[in-house]
Amino acid sequence: MTIESNKQVVLSYVEAFNRGDLETLRDLFAPDALVHGVLGWGELDKVIPIWQELHQAFSIKLTVEEIIAEGDTVAVRYTESGVFTGDFRGHKPTGKQYELVAMEWFKLQDGKIHRRWGGRDSASQARQIGMPLG
């Protein structure tokens, strides 16, 4: 795969994630892929419920600000935004909006995502939506 085709796979992931399109997300990841994130990590079947929880609670959206690729690695910097409209881990929605910086790194092989690492400013999100830290 070329660097540009690897970037396109990741952009397809972002589009599918924003739509909450689980079928397309499953197609983009290798069967043995591992996903590492702030709220949990593991195989896709373990992480998809976390993604669903984020969509249901926050109407989450990722906007690509920058994408960089070298070889089989792709890195993306996002603006993540949303509105706290649904229950989240024992916290009631406040209706408040948030915007934060998030970053993800991907390892691709044969046109599939094999590893994905994500980091986001969860403390900033909590402050903006009125959710206590800790």
VOLUMLO-432466 format. One record per atom (N, C-alpha, C): residue in three letters; atom name; x, y negated, z. Coordinates in nm, 4 decimals. Last residue first. Layout:
# residues N
["ALA", "CA", [X, Y, Z]];
...
This chain:
# residues 134
["GLY", "N", [-1.2111, -1.2948, 3.8373]];
["GLY", "CA", [-1.1704, -1.2000, 3.9407]];
["GLY", "C", [-1.2739, -1.1164, 3.9950]];
["LEU", "N", [-1.4024, -1.5906, 3.7874]];
["LEU", "CA", [-1.2823, -1.5116, 3.7587]];
["LEU", "C", [-1.2574, -1.4160, 3.8744]];
["PRO", "N", [-1.7510, -1.6318, 3.7075]];
["PRO", "CA", [-1.6388, -1.6349, 3.8018]];
["PRO", "C", [-1.5227, -1.5471, 3.7565]];
["MET", "N", [-1.8634, -1.8115, 3.4265]];
["MET", "CA", [-1.8531, -1.6798, 3.4891]];
["MET", "C", [-1.7338, -1.6812, 3.5845]];
["GLY", "N", [-1.9047, -2.0303, 3.2585]];
["GLY", "CA", [-1.9510, -2.0344, 3.3964]];
["GLY", "C", [-1.9517, -1.9001, 3.4661]];
["ILE", "N", [-1.7944, -2.0445, 3.0117]];
["ILE", "CA", [-1.9319, -1.9928, 3.0184]];
["ILE", "C", [-1.9859, -1.9874, 3.1609]];
["GLN", "N", [-1.5367, -2.1448, 3.0565]];
["GLN", "CA", [-1.6277, -2.2168, 2.9668]];
["GLN", "C", [-1.7726, -2.1718, 2.9812]];
["ARG", "N", [-1.4184, -1.9527, 3.2274]];
["ARG", "CA", [-1.4374, -2.0919, 3.2721]];
["ARG", "C", [-1.5425, -2.1639, 3.1873]];
["ALA", "N", [-1.4167, -1.7276, 3.0556]];
["ALA", "CA", [-1.4913, -1.7247, 3.1816]];
["ALA", "C", [-1.5191, -1.8665, 3.2324]];
["GLN", "N", [-1.2424, -1.8180, 2.8503]];
["GLN", "CA", [-1.3814, -1.7839, 2.8213]];
["GLN", "C", [-1.4648, -1.7896, 2.9491]];
["SER", "N", [-1.0051, -1.8417, 2.9936]];
["SER", "CA", [-1.0645, -1.9609, 2.9328]];
["SER", "C", [-1.2122, -1.9366, 2.9018]];
["ALA", "N", [-0.9656, -1.5717, 3.0536]];
["ALA", "CA", [-0.9837, -1.6685, 3.1624]];
["ALA", "C", [-1.0480, -1.7972, 3.1100]];
["SER", "N", [-0.9215, -1.4526, 2.8030]];
["SER", "CA", [-1.0445, -1.4222, 2.8759]];
["SER", "C", [-1.0710, -1.5201, 2.9898]];
["ASP", "N", [-0.7819, -1.4987, 2.5374]];
["ASP", "CA", [-0.7772, -1.5815, 2.6574]];
["ASP", "C", [-0.9083, -1.5659, 2.7348]];
["ARG", "N", [-0.6673, -1.1832, 2.4086]];
["ARG", "CA", [-0.7549, -1.3004, 2.4040]];
["ARG", "C", [-0.7469, -1.3726, 2.5370]];
["GLY", "N", [-0.5310, -0.9351, 2.1993]];
["GLY", "CA", [-0.5179, -1.0187, 2.3176]];
["GLY", "C", [-0.6034, -1.1426, 2.3009]];
["GLY", "N", [-0.4998, -0.6042, 2.0682]];
["GLY", "CA", [-0.5675, -0.7330, 2.0748]];
["GLY", "C", [-0.5420, -0.8037, 2.2058]];
["TRP", "N", [-0.3780, -0.3780, 1.8331]];
["TRP", "CA", [-0.3570, -0.4375, 1.9644]];
["TRP", "C", [-0.4235, -0.5739, 1.9647]];
["ARG", "N", [-0.4267, -0.0861, 1.6603]];
["ARG", "CA", [-0.4702, -0.2251, 1.6699]];
["ARG", "C", [-0.4511, -0.2687, 1.8149]];
["ARG", "N", [-0.3272, 0.1610, 1.4283]];
["ARG", "CA", [-0.3144, 0.1010, 1.5609]];
["ARG", "C", [-0.3622, -0.0435, 1.5524]];
["HIS", "N", [-0.4185, 0.2279, 1.1758]];
["HIS", "CA", [-0.3777, 0.3347, 1.2688]];
["HIS", "C", [-0.3641, 0.2849, 1.4117]];
["ILE", "N", [-0.6312, 0.1557, 0.9170]];
["ILE", "CA", [-0.5752, 0.1007, 1.0401]];
["ILE", "C", [-0.5447, 0.2169, 1.1343]];
["LYS", "N", [-0.5436, 0.2584, 0.5849]];
["LYS", "CA", [-0.6259, 0.2703, 0.7055]];
["LYS", "C", [-0.5535, 0.2071, 0.8241]];
["GLY", "N", [-0.3740, 0.2713, 0.3672]];
["GLY", "CA", [-0.4955, 0.1919, 0.3554]];
["GLY", "C", [-0.5887, 0.1980, 0.4751]];
["ASP", "N", [-0.1532, 0.4218, 0.4573]];
["ASP", "CA", [-0.2420, 0.4749, 0.3531]];
["ASP", "C", [-0.3766, 0.4027, 0.3488]];
["GLN", "N", [-0.1515, 0.2495, 0.7551]];
["GLN", "CA", [-0.0884, 0.3577, 0.6798]];
["GLN", "C", [-0.1918, 0.4119, 0.5823]];
["LEU", "N", [-0.0854, -0.0302, 0.9697]];
["LEU", "CA", [-0.1634, 0.0383, 0.8675]];
["LEU", "C", [-0.0812, 0.1475, 0.8015]];
["LYS", "N", [-0.1246, -0.1906, 1.2684]];
["LYS", "CA", [-0.0337, -0.1031, 1.1932]];
["LYS", "C", [-0.1213, -0.0247, 1.0970]];
["PHE", "N", [-0.1953, -0.5217, 1.3803]];
["PHE", "CA", [-0.2405, -0.3970, 1.3198]];
["PHE", "C", [-0.1226, -0.3232, 1.2578]];
["TRP", "N", [-0.2764, -0.7464, 1.6356]];
["TRP", "CA", [-0.1718, -0.6870, 1.5525]];
["TRP", "C", [-0.2230, -0.5524, 1.5055]];
["GLU", "N", [-0.4524, -1.0452, 1.7157]];
["GLU", "CA", [-0.4506, -0.9003, 1.6972]];
["GLU", "C", [-0.3357, -0.8621, 1.6052]];
["MET", "N", [-0.5641, -1.3010, 1.9370]];
["MET", "CA", [-0.4661, -1.2497, 1.8406]];
["MET", "C", [-0.4757, -1.0984, 1.8345]];
["ALA", "N", [-0.7524, -1.5948, 2.0096]];
["ALA", "CA", [-0.7347, -1.4494, 2.0179]];
["ALA", "C", [-0.6357, -1.4085, 1.9103]];
["VAL", "N", [-0.8604, -1.8780, 2.1842]];
["VAL", "CA", [-0.7607, -1.8216, 2.0931]];
["VAL", "C", [-0.7531, -1.6716, 2.1177]];
["LEU", "N", [-1.2087, -1.9791, 2.2054]];
["LEU", "CA", [-1.0777, -1.9441, 2.2587]];
["LEU", "C", [-0.9868, -1.8935, 2.1484]];
["GLU", "N", [-1.5116, -2.1103, 2.3143]];
["GLU", "CA", [-1.4189, -2.0997, 2.2017]];
["GLU", "C", [-1.2810, -2.0751, 2.2612]];
["TYR", "N", [-1.8585, -2.0838, 2.4078]];
["TYR", "CA", [-1.7149, -2.0800, 2.4360]];
["TYR", "C", [-1.6382, -2.0733, 2.3053]];
["GLN", "N", [-2.1701, -2.2038, 2.5454]];
["GLN", "CA", [-2.0820, -2.1672, 2.4344]];
["GLN", "C", [-1.9379, -2.1597, 2.4827]];
["LYS", "N", [-2.4186, -2.0794, 2.7744]];
["LYS", "CA", [-2.3076, -2.1691, 2.7401]];
["LYS", "C", [-2.2238, -2.1122, 2.6260]];
["GLY", "N", [-2.6101, -1.9150, 2.8715]];
["GLY", "CA", [-2.6430, -1.9908, 2.7516]];
["GLY", "C", [-2.5323, -2.0838, 2.7058]];
["THR", "N", [-2.5560, -1.7469, 3.0770]];
["THR", "CA", [-2.5692, -1.8893, 3.1106]];
["THR", "C", [-2.6134, -1.9734, 2.9909]];
["PRO", "N", [-2.6562, -1.4157, 3.1752]];
["PRO", "CA", [-2.6168, -1.5145, 3.0744]];
["PRO", "C", [-2.6438, -1.6577, 3.1209]];
["LYS", "N", [-2.5241, -1.2567, 3.4694]];
["LYS", "CA", [-2.6383, -1.3033, 3.3911]];
["LYS", "C", [-2.5938, -1.4114, 3.2928]];
["HIS", "N", [-2.3073, -0.9852, 3.5169]];
["HIS", "CA", [-2.3240, -1.1311, 3.5152]];
["HIS", "C", [-2.4392, -1.1682, 3.4223]];
["GLY", "N", [-2.2669, -0.7137, 3.4872]];
["GLY", "CA", [-2.3245, -0.7626, 3.6125]];
["GLY", "C", [-2.3450, -0.9124, 3.6199]];
["ARG", "N", [-2.1548, -0.7071, 3.2239]];
["ARG", "CA", [-2.0894, -0.6460, 3.3396]];
["ARG", "C", [-2.1349, -0.7074, 3.4721]];
["PHE", "N", [-2.3583, -0.9343, 3.0977]];
["PHE", "CA", [-2.2236, -0.8819, 3.0754]];
["PHE", "C", [-2.1641, -0.8371, 3.2076]];
["ASP", "N", [-2.6639, -1.0120, 2.9273]];
["ASP", "CA", [-2.5933, -0.9651, 3.0470]];
["ASP", "C", [-2.4565, -0.9095, 3.0100]];
["GLY", "N", [-2.6432, -1.2695, 2.6712]];
["GLY", "CA", [-2.6882, -1.1405, 2.7237]];
["GLY", "C", [-2.6082, -1.1007, 2.8460]];
["THR", "N", [-2.5341, -1.5084, 2.5843]];
["THR", "CA", [-2.6790, -1.4914, 2.5736]];
["THR", "C", [-2.7314, -1.3599, 2.6301]];
["PHE", "N", [-2.2974, -1.7180, 2.5500]];
["PHE", "CA", [-2.3272, -1.6185, 2.6530]];
["PHE", "C", [-2.4791, -1.6028, 2.6624]];
["VAL", "N", [-2.1721, -1.7453, 2.2276]];
["VAL", "CA", [-2.2639, -1.8031, 2.3252]];
["VAL", "C", [-2.3018, -1.6910, 2.4215]];
["GLY", "N", [-1.8508, -1.7927, 2.0632]];
["GLY", "CA", [-1.9747, -1.7240, 2.0948]];
["GLY", "C", [-2.0571, -1.8031, 2.1942]];
["SER", "N", [-1.5358, -1.7361, 1.8980]];
["SER", "CA", [-1.6407, -1.8212, 1.9531]];
["SER", "C", [-1.7650, -1.7381, 1.9796]];
["GLU", "N", [-1.1929, -1.7384, 1.8396]];
["GLU", "CA", [-1.3087, -1.6569, 1.8772]];
["GLU", "C", [-1.4111, -1.7503, 1.9389]];
["THR", "N", [-0.9740, -1.8006, 1.5961]];
["THR", "CA", [-1.0576, -1.8711, 1.6908]];
["THR", "C", [-1.1757, -1.7782, 1.7147]];
["TYR", "N", [-0.6839, -1.5871, 1.5606]];
["TYR", "CA", [-0.8242, -1.6224, 1.5424]];
["TYR", "C", [-0.8639, -1.7373, 1.6330]];
["ARG", "N", [-0.4174, -1.4544, 1.3883]];
["ARG", "CA", [-0.4565, -1.5474, 1.4944]];
["ARG", "C", [-0.5967, -1.5959, 1.4615]];
["VAL", "N", [-0.2830, -1.1377, 1.3114]];
["VAL", "CA", [-0.3866, -1.2372, 1.2858]];
["VAL", "C", [-0.4068, -1.3227, 1.4109]];
["ALA", "N", [-0.0533, -0.9319, 1.1391]];
["ALA", "CA", [-0.0859, -1.0076, 1.2604]];
["ALA", "C", [-0.1848, -1.1178, 1.2240]];
["VAL", "N", [0.0314, -0.6147, 1.0204]];
["VAL", "CA", [-0.0433, -0.7374, 0.9935]];
["VAL", "C", [-0.0770, -0.8018, 1.1279]];
["THR", "N", [0.2675, -0.3865, 0.8900]];
["THR", "CA", [0.2175, -0.4604, 1.0064]];
["THR", "C", [0.1483, -0.5886, 0.9612]];
["ASP", "N", [0.4080, -0.2585, 0.6946]];
["ASP", "CA", [0.2791, -0.2007, 0.7322]];
["ASP", "C", [0.2157, -0.2695, 0.8531]];
["GLY", "N", [0.5596, -0.5463, 0.5690]];
["GLY", "CA", [0.5555, -0.3999, 0.5635]];
["GLY", "C", [0.4166, -0.3493, 0.5967]];
["GLU", "N", [0.4009, -0.8071, 0.7183]];
["GLU", "CA", [0.5330, -0.7599, 0.6779]];
["GLU", "C", [0.5292, -0.6077, 0.6815]];
["ALA", "N", [0.1804, -1.0863, 0.7333]];
["ALA", "CA", [0.2050, -0.9434, 0.7139]];
["ALA", "C", [0.3490, -0.9195, 0.6719]];
["ILE", "N", [-0.0506, -1.2997, 0.8912]];
["ILE", "CA", [0.0883, -1.2778, 0.8505]];
["ILE", "C", [0.1093, -1.1279, 0.8370]];
["ILE", "N", [-0.2963, -1.5422, 0.9030]];
["ILE", "CA", [-0.2703, -1.3997, 0.8867]];
["ILE", "C", [-0.1300, -1.3848, 0.8277]];
["GLU", "N", [-0.4926, -1.7737, 1.0856]];
["GLU", "CA", [-0.3647, -1.7417, 1.0212]];
["GLU", "C", [-0.3510, -1.5903, 1.0144]];
["GLU", "N", [-0.7565, -1.7895, 1.1517]];
["GLU", "CA", [-0.6817, -1.9144, 1.1397]];
["GLU", "C", [-0.5505, -1.8919, 1.0655]];
["VAL", "N", [-1.0633, -1.6392, 1.1165]];
["VAL", "CA", [-0.9204, -1.6233, 1.0902]];
["VAL", "C", [-0.8579, -1.7610, 1.0712]];
["THR", "N", [-1.2925, -1.6169, 1.3654]];
["THR", "CA", [-1.2579, -1.6977, 1.2490]];
["THR", "C", [-1.1072, -1.6891, 1.2310]];
["LEU", "N", [-1.5267, -1.3998, 1.5056]];
["LEU", "CA", [-1.3848, -1.4265, 1.4845]];
["LEU", "C", [-1.3678, -1.5082, 1.3569]];
["LYS", "N", [-1.7897, -1.4125, 1.7386]];
["LYS", "CA", [-1.7470, -1.4319, 1.5996]];
["LYS", "C", [-1.5985, -1.4644, 1.5972]];
["ILE", "N", [-2.0452, -1.2770, 1.9503]];
["ILE", "CA", [-1.9038, -1.3037, 1.9221]];
["ILE", "C", [-1.8773, -1.3183, 1.7720]];
["SER", "N", [-2.2672, -1.2875, 2.1228]];
["SER", "CA", [-2.2802, -1.3230, 1.9807]];
["SER", "C", [-2.1432, -1.3599, 1.9236]];
["PHE", "N", [-2.2362, -1.1940, 2.3879]];
["PHE", "CA", [-2.1773, -1.3220, 2.3488]];
["PHE", "C", [-2.1983, -1.3634, 2.2033]];
["ALA", "N", [-2.3618, -0.9488, 2.4410]];
["ALA", "CA", [-2.3534, -1.0502, 2.5461]];
["ALA", "C", [-2.3174, -1.1888, 2.4934]];
["GLN", "N", [-2.3484, -0.8023, 2.2028]];
["GLN", "CA", [-2.4774, -0.8192, 2.2700]];
["GLN", "C", [-2.4740, -0.9318, 2.3726]];
["HIS", "N", [-2.0729, -0.8096, 2.1437]];
["HIS", "CA", [-2.1702, -0.8672, 2.0502]];
["HIS", "C", [-2.3029, -0.8954, 2.1202]];
["LEU", "N", [-1.9691, -0.6750, 2.3683]];
["LEU", "CA", [-1.9298, -0.8133, 2.3403]];
["LEU", "C", [-2.0289, -0.8812, 2.2466]];
["GLU", "N", [-2.0878, -0.4217, 2.3337]];
["GLU", "CA", [-2.1159, -0.4992, 2.4543]];
["GLU", "C", [-2.0822, -0.6476, 2.4324]];
["GLN", "N", [-1.9616, -0.3403, 2.0994]];
["GLN", "CA", [-2.1064, -0.3607, 2.1000]];
["GLN", "C", [-2.1477, -0.4476, 2.2186]];
["TRP", "N", [-1.6994, -0.3154, 2.1951]];
["TRP", "CA", [-1.7296, -0.4144, 2.0910]];
["TRP", "C", [-1.8794, -0.4439, 2.0868]];
["ILE", "N", [-1.7423, -0.1048, 2.3718]];
["ILE", "CA", [-1.6943, -0.2335, 2.4240]];
["ILE", "C", [-1.7251, -0.3436, 2.3231]];
["PRO", "N", [-1.8155, 0.1025, 2.1960]];
["PRO", "CA", [-1.9130, 0.0512, 2.2931]];
["PRO", "C", [-1.8713, -0.0822, 2.3564]];
["ILE", "N", [-1.5629, 0.1279, 2.0534]];
["ILE", "CA", [-1.6825, 0.0730, 1.9873]];
["ILE", "C", [-1.7883, 0.0275, 2.0883]];
["VAL", "N", [-1.3804, 0.2638, 2.2149]];
["VAL", "CA", [-1.3726, 0.1180, 2.2051]];
["VAL", "C", [-1.4978, 0.0570, 2.1422]];
["LYS", "N", [-1.4251, 0.5347, 2.1935]];
["LYS", "CA", [-1.4209, 0.4756, 2.3276]];
["LYS", "C", [-1.4301, 0.3234, 2.3217]];
["ASP", "N", [-1.4072, 0.5801, 1.9218]];
["ASP", "CA", [-1.5328, 0.6121, 1.9899]];
["ASP", "C", [-1.5386, 0.5558, 2.1315]];
["LEU", "N", [-1.1351, 0.5149, 1.8685]];
["LEU", "CA", [-1.2428, 0.4265, 1.8244]];
["LEU", "C", [-1.3740, 0.4535, 1.8986]];
["GLU", "N", [-0.9297, 0.5799, 2.1586]];
["GLU", "CA", [-0.9770, 0.6089, 2.0236]];
["GLU", "C", [-1.1002, 0.5241, 1.9951]];
["GLY", "N", [-0.8178, 0.3023, 2.3593]];
["GLY", "CA", [-0.8354, 0.4439, 2.3298]];
["GLY", "C", [-0.8727, 0.4631, 2.1849]];
["TRP", "N", [-0.8916, 0.0550, 2.6097]];
["TRP", "CA", [-0.8173, 0.1063, 2.4957]];
["TRP", "C", [-0.8471, 0.2545, 2.4783]];
["GLY", "N", [-1.0198, -0.2617, 2.7364]];
["GLY", "CA", [-1.0063, -0.1166, 2.7325]];
["GLY", "C", [-0.9303, -0.0728, 2.6100]];
["LEU", "N", [-1.0149, -0.5353, 2.7314]];
["LEU", "CA", [-1.1213, -0.4710, 2.8084]];
["LEU", "C", [-1.1144, -0.3188, 2.8070]];
["VAL", "N", [-0.7997, -0.5992, 2.5665]];
["VAL", "CA", [-0.8035, -0.6531, 2.7018]];
["VAL", "C", [-0.9031, -0.5763, 2.7887]];
["GLY", "N", [-0.6972, -0.3074, 2.3745]];
["GLY", "CA", [-0.7559, -0.4386, 2.3949]];
["GLY", "C", [-0.7577, -0.4776, 2.5408]];
["HIS", "N", [-0.6030, -0.0919, 2.1248]];
["HIS", "CA", [-0.5624, -0.1445, 2.2551]];
["HIS", "C", [-0.6192, -0.2846, 2.2690]];
["VAL", "N", [-0.6876, 0.1957, 1.9581]];
["VAL", "CA", [-0.7191, 0.0544, 1.9693]];
["VAL", "C", [-0.6860, 0.0111, 2.1121]];
["LEU", "N", [-0.5692, 0.4408, 1.7356]];
["LEU", "CA", [-0.5790, 0.3932, 1.8734]];
["LEU", "C", [-0.5981, 0.2424, 1.8716]];
["ALA", "N", [-0.6830, 0.6875, 1.4994]];
["ALA", "CA", [-0.6418, 0.5512, 1.5347]];
["ALA", "C", [-0.6576, 0.5255, 1.6841]];
["ASP", "N", [-0.7436, 0.9234, 1.3728]];
["ASP", "CA", [-0.6669, 0.9306, 1.4980]];
["ASP", "C", [-0.6199, 0.7932, 1.5463]];
["PRO", "N", [-0.8793, 0.8446, 1.1380]];
["PRO", "CA", [-0.9472, 0.9280, 1.2383]];
["PRO", "C", [-0.8753, 0.9331, 1.3733]];
["ALA", "N", [-0.8219, 0.4940, 1.0705]];
["ALA", "CA", [-0.7841, 0.6345, 1.0546]];
["ALA", "C", [-0.8537, 0.7161, 1.1642]];
["PHE", "N", [-1.0707, 0.2489, 0.9922]];
["PHE", "CA", [-0.9747, 0.3068, 1.0861]];
["PHE", "C", [-0.9464, 0.4520, 1.0513]];
["LEU", "N", [-1.2681, 0.1916, 0.8082]];
["LEU", "CA", [-1.1415, 0.1191, 0.7980]];
["LEU", "C", [-1.0321, 0.1765, 0.8880]];
["ASP", "N", [-1.4908, 0.3398, 0.8825]];
["ASP", "CA", [-1.4248, 0.3702, 0.7546]];
["ASP", "C", [-1.2869, 0.3059, 0.7445]];
["ARG", "N", [-1.5666, 0.2103, 1.1176]];
["ARG", "CA", [-1.5196, 0.3496, 1.1235]];
["ARG", "C", [-1.4441, 0.3873, 0.9960]];
["LEU", "N", [-1.6513, -0.0345, 1.0045]];
["LEU", "CA", [-1.5372, -0.0300, 1.0963]];
["LEU", "C", [-1.4803, 0.1111, 1.1045]];
["THR", "N", [-1.8765, 0.0528, 0.8613]];
["THR", "CA", [-1.7595, 0.0023, 0.7887]];
["THR", "C", [-1.6363, 0.0032, 0.8778]];
["GLU", "N", [-2.0363, 0.1258, 1.0845]];
["GLU", "CA", [-2.0043, 0.2229, 0.9794]];
["GLU", "C", [-1.8808, 0.1787, 0.9010]];
["LEU", "N", [-2.0698, -0.1092, 1.2326]];
["LEU", "CA", [-1.9917, 0.0015, 1.2877]];
["LEU", "C", [-1.9519, 0.1035, 1.1825]];
["ASP", "N", [-2.0879, -0.4244, 1.2011]];
["ASP", "CA", [-2.1055, -0.3136, 1.1064]];
["ASP", "C", [-2.0167, -0.1952, 1.1470]];
["GLY", "N", [-2.0965, -0.6757, 1.3072]];
["GLY", "CA", [-2.1317, -0.5633, 1.3942]];
["GLY", "C", [-2.1557, -0.4368, 1.3144]];
["ARG", "N", [-2.0054, -0.8829, 1.1587]];
["ARG", "CA", [-2.1404, -0.8353, 1.1275]];
["ARG", "C", [-2.1884, -0.7306, 1.2275]];
["ASN", "N", [-1.7479, -0.9024, 1.2618]];
["ASN", "CA", [-1.8395, -1.0151, 1.2779]];
["ASN", "C", [-1.9839, -0.9764, 1.2497]];
["PHE", "N", [-1.6435, -0.6546, 1.1735]];
["PHE", "CA", [-1.6571, -0.6831, 1.3166]];
["PHE", "C", [-1.7583, -0.7951, 1.3388]];
["ALA", "N", [-1.6411, -0.6977, 0.8954]];
["ALA", "CA", [-1.7263, -0.5925, 0.9520]];
["ALA", "C", [-1.7491, -0.6157, 1.1013]];
["GLU", "N", [-1.4515, -0.9078, 0.8822]];
["GLU", "CA", [-1.5869, -0.9262, 0.8295]];
["GLU", "C", [-1.6830, -0.8244, 0.8894]];
["VAL", "N", [-1.2276, -0.7786, 0.9940]];
["VAL", "CA", [-1.2827, -0.8990, 1.0568]];
["VAL", "C", [-1.4270, -0.9205, 1.0115]];
["TYR", "N", [-1.1881, -0.5691, 0.8063]];
["TYR", "CA", [-1.2165, -0.5386, 0.9473]];
["TYR", "C", [-1.2826, -0.6590, 1.0151]];
["SER", "N", [-1.1193, -0.7222, 0.5856]];
["SER", "CA", [-1.2427, -0.6426, 0.5811]];
["SER", "C", [-1.2860, -0.6022, 0.7216]];
["LEU", "N", [-0.8741, -0.8146, 0.6769]];
["LEU", "CA", [-0.9819, -0.9113, 0.6543]];
["LEU", "C", [-1.1170, -0.8409, 0.6438]];
["VAL", "N", [-0.7385, -0.5680, 0.6754]];
["VAL", "CA", [-0.7615, -0.6379, 0.8021]];
["VAL", "C", [-0.8717, -0.7429, 0.7868]];
["VAL", "N", [-0.7345, -0.5163, 0.4004]];
["VAL", "CA", [-0.7974, -0.4199, 0.4921]];
["VAL", "C", [-0.8317, -0.4893, 0.6239]];
["GLN", "N", [-0.5842, -0.7368, 0.3139]];
["GLN", "CA", [-0.7247, -0.7261, 0.2748]];
["GLN", "C", [-0.7997, -0.6263, 0.3628]];
["LYS", "N", [-0.3334, -0.6781, 0.4147]];
["LYS", "CA", [-0.4038, -0.7959, 0.4649]];
["LYS", "C", [-0.5527, -0.7874, 0.4321]];
["ASN", "N", [-0.2796, -0.4558, 0.2529]];
["ASN", "CA", [-0.2904, -0.4389, 0.3980]];
["ASN", "C", [-0.3642, -0.5569, 0.4610]];
["SER", "N", [-0.2629, -0.5816, 0.0053]];
["SER", "CA", [-0.3726, -0.4867, 0.0277]];
["SER", "C", [-0.3895, -0.4577, 0.1767]];
["GLU", "N", [-0.0315, -0.7377, 0.0478]];
["GLU", "CA", [-0.1605, -0.8035, 0.0217]];
["GLU", "C", [-0.2775, -0.7084, 0.0437]];
["ILE", "N", [0.1620, -0.5385, 0.0772]];
["ILE", "CA", [0.1348, -0.6304, 0.1877]];
["ILE", "C", [-0.0016, -0.6962, 0.1691]];
["THR", "N", [0.0403, -0.2273, -0.0646]];
["THR", "CA", [0.1145, -0.3529, -0.0685]];
["THR", "C", [0.0807, -0.4375, 0.0544]];
["MET", "N", [0.0841, 0.1185, 0.0000]];
["MET", "CA", [0.0000, 0.0000, 0.0000]];
["MET", "C", [0.0885, -0.1247, 0.0000]];
